[in-house]
Amino acid sequence: MPELARISGHKQNGRLQLPAWDIVEGLVAAYPEGTVFEVTCTPFVGKRTAQQNKYYWGVVLRMLAKEMGEGEKIIHAYLLDILAPPYIAHEDTVHAPSTANMSPAEFGRYLLAVRQWALNTLQVTIPNPTDDYAL
């Protein structure tokens, strides 16, 4: 049986509007009568931005790949392993971290940690996303 469903809605006229309510009813139908559910409402934060991702792959990882003589994907996996703490996606199950699921703020902190690591470990200064750089 499904354990988690994320459904996005919006506030309109003081009420939560859920355009996918039929999905909720379908999920609830899989459980026996009398099952108690918990509903949590949080503002949608979103995932890392396209600009952040472009900067990470086009500048950060490209610079590190050139410096380290490795491919961007290998460096990406290595940096995730050493800099991004694992997150708990399900009770008692630890999953490897992923930048794809980071919020813009989390990804910004991760980028800062990567830039600091590059400076401290490799003496490589990665430009700020706002600096003039070529992709």
Secondary structure, 3 states (H helix, E strand, C coil): CCCCCCCCCEEECCEEECCCHHHHHHHHHCCCCCCCCCCCCCCCCCCCCHHHHHHHHHHHHHHHHHHHCCCHHHHHHHHHHHHCCCEEEECCEEECCCHHHCCHHHHHHHHHHHHHHHHHHHCCCCCCCCCCCCC
